[in-house]
Amino acid sequence: MQNQINILSTKILLPHQKQELVNANFNVIEADFISTENKDFELNKINDNLIFTSQNAVNSILRHPKCEELKTKNVFCVGLKTKILLSESGFNVIAYTGYASDLSEIITLIYSIESYTFFSGNMRRETLPKALKEAGIKFNEIEVYETTLTPKKIKDKVDSILFFSPSGVESYLKDNTIKKETCFCIGDTTAEALAKITKNIIIAEQPSVEDVIEECINEYR
């Protein structure tokens, strides 16, 4: 690479993640465009199975004094890292998928007679609750964390942007525009948030931060 490519990450990367981009000769700019906070909630009326679609929800549950009582229940989740966090914390994960749409398919096709409690955030997508409702599956929802948009103006010229959530896209677009930048997305729902704005979208093969970084490096190789 002759000229250094400027990459903007819309979340602060872990040191080893950033290092991978630096080693590939990118100049990395990073900022958190969303913040998440645990919120207080009651663990009442918990159904037989638990659903998690993010690590944020798991981390919030792990802080609850009644957390141990939940470990007797089976868990369905979205994301490999969410699954690992649950398993390492002593939960029994029955099924996990990369996307909420795939998880709702497994639940509605194979486990539809079961009941569920979905631990969610305030900006969660409708995908899962909608599918469960339409299939007439018994479930309730407990909001356990809050996502806040933290938009900021990026003054540097960037060649590519790494996006990790639809809310990250929404936050970025509040103070910035996308012109010719290549947008690397963690998954389909994040890419959908950009669909009306740009055609320069590359979706990671697996929905993980590492895969987004890998796609970016491969693109400029």
Secondary structure, DSSP 8 states (H G I E B T S, - for coil): --S-EEEEESS---HHHHHHHHHTTEEEEE--SEEEEE------S--SEEEE-SHHHHHHHHTSTTHHHHTTSEEEEESHHHHHHHHHTT-EEEEEESSHHHHHHHHHHHSTTS-EEEEEETT--SHHHHHHHHTT--EEEEEEEEEEE------S--SEEEE-SHHHHHHHHHH---SS-EEEESSHHHHHTTTTT-S-EEE-SSSSHHHHHHHHHHHH-
